[in-house]
Amino acid sequence: MSRNEHRDPSVHSSAAPTSTNMDATNATHCNETKIGKTAASPNPSTHRNLSQKQLTAIDLLLQGHSDAQAAESLNRGRTTVYRWRTLHTPFRLELQRQR
């Protein structure tokens, strides 16, 4: 058989999958991952990067408590709540979102 002749594809069973097959496989995996994350957390922005204490602090701040009052309720220092509120981006965004 010369180089230019076509060979039977079944002879080369160890060939890598075609890009179309790989794209379909990757797309399925990505879709399953996205669906799984969405189903597990209806509002991912609330839970993704915030601890339970941070979520409680947000609730207290929204109720009108000061940083010091929220911190005392959480057994944390006043500066901790202040830093969450001013420097911790996920905390700031969630606090703004709920206002």
NUVEXVEX-931240 format. One record per residue (C-alpha): x, y, z; residue number from 0. Coordinates in steps of 0.5 Angstrom, whole numbers. Each point is the difference from the previous one (the first is absolute). Layout:
<recs>
px|py|pz|balum
X|Y|Z|NUM
...
</recs>
This chain:
<recs>
px|py|pz|balum
0|0|0|0
3|7|-2|1
0|6|5|2
-6|3|-4|3
-4|-5|0|4
-6|0|6|5
1|-5|5|6
-6|-4|4|7
-1|4|6|8
-2|-6|4|9
7|-2|0|10
2|6|4|11
-4|0|6|12
5|3|4|13
-1|7|-4|14
-2|6|5|15
-7|2|0|16
-2|5|-5|17
-1|7|2|18
-7|0|-1|19
-1|-6|5|20
5|4|5|21
-4|6|-1|22
-7|-4|1|23
3|-3|6|24
3|6|3|25
-7|4|-1|26
-3|-6|4|27
4|1|6|28
0|7|0|29
-8|0|0|30
0|-5|5|31
5|4|4|32
-4|6|-1|33
-7|-3|2|34
3|-3|6|35
2|6|3|36
-6|4|-2|37
-5|-6|3|38
5|0|7|39
-1|7|1|40
-5|4|-2|41
3|7|1|42
8|-1|-1|43
2|7|2|44
-3|-1|7|45
4|-6|2|46
6|-1|-5|47
5|4|4|48
-3|2|6|49
0|-4|7|50
-6|-1|4|51
2|6|5|52
1|5|-6|53
-7|-2|-2|54
-2|1|7|55
4|7|0|56
-4|2|-6|57
-7|-1|3|58
2|4|6|59
3|6|-4|60
-6|0|-4|61
-5|0|7|62
4|6|1|63
5|-2|5|64
7|3|0|65
7|-4|-1|66
1|0|7|67
-7|-3|2|68
1|-5|-6|69
7|-2|2|70
-2|-1|7|71
-6|-5|-2|72
5|-4|-4|73
5|0|5|74
5|4|-4|75
4|6|0|76
-4|7|-3|77
6|0|-4|78
-1|-6|-3|79
-7|2|-2|80
2|6|-3|81
5|-3|-4|82
-5|-5|-3|83
-4|6|-2|84
5|4|-3|85
5|-4|-3|86
-3|-7|-1|87
-3|0|-7|88
-5|-6|1|89
-2|3|6|90
-1|7|-2|91
-4|-2|-7|92
-5|-4|4|93
-1|5|5|94
-1|5|-6|95
-5|-5|-3|96
-4|-1|6|97
-1|8|1|98
</recs>
